[in-house]
Amino acid sequence: MNKIKLAVFASTRGTDLQAVIDGVKSGELDFVDLKFVLSDKEECGAMVRAKEAGITTFFVNPRGKTRAEFDSECLKACQENGIDLILLIGYMRIMTSVIIGPFKQRIMNIHPSLLPKYPGMDLDVHREVLKNGKKESGCTLHWVTEDLDAGPIILQKKVAIAEGETPESLKAKVQEREQETILEGLKMFANKIDRL
């Protein structure tokens, strides 16, 4: 089986990225070739983790560029590296058709809520969930479309909300689920390719 050439786009601490890096290293994701990590933030945690693991990094500076121009640079990096799948992990940019079109149903995003509830937020998601007195939360892995956090759902995993839960403690719980979900989603994608 050919390995999936994967690009990860990230803008934050890279906690979930670490699970992918560890999965590749341990052999659990032996079907993944993590080609590069791309970010709009030169020194974010995800970039630091990638460099420490010896993974190629691309910093695309958003300054002075339209969203389409920015995405055009990202697309070029993906095409030059023969990328099969783009995984968004804490990627804080809204993508345009420039890259979504050529990578239709090949861009996965992990979101820290049970979509369609609470789209478009990060830590604020957990605050909102708790403020609304919910008994459960979770995460969603979905295909990226031009409608924010509204693409077809691939997988969802739930977490129970404990008494006295804080946004930070809920975020940590949800992130554990995100890591499981990402690994599962990558396996599903690999199996689908294998059957084609």
Sequence and secondary structure as in RCSB ss.txt:
>XXXX:A:sequence
MNKIKLAVFASTRGTDLQAVIDGVKSGELDFVDLKFVLSDKEECGAMVRAKEAGITTFFVNPRGKTRAEFDSECL
KACQENGIDLILLIGYMRIMTSVIIGPFKQRIMNIHPSLLPKYPGMDLDVHREVLKNGKKESGCTLHWVTEDLDA
GPIILQKKVAIAEGETPESLKAKVQEREQETILEGLKMFANKIDRL
>XXXX:A:secstr
   EEEEEEE S  HHHHHHHHHHHHTTTTTEEEEEEEESSTT HHHHHHHHTT EEEE   TT  HHHHHHHHH
HHHHHTT SEEEEES  S   HHHHTTTTT EEEEESS TTSSTT SHHHHHHHHHTT SEEEEEEEE  SSTT 
S EEEEEEEE  TT  HHHHHHHHHHHHHHHHHHHHHHHHHHHHH 
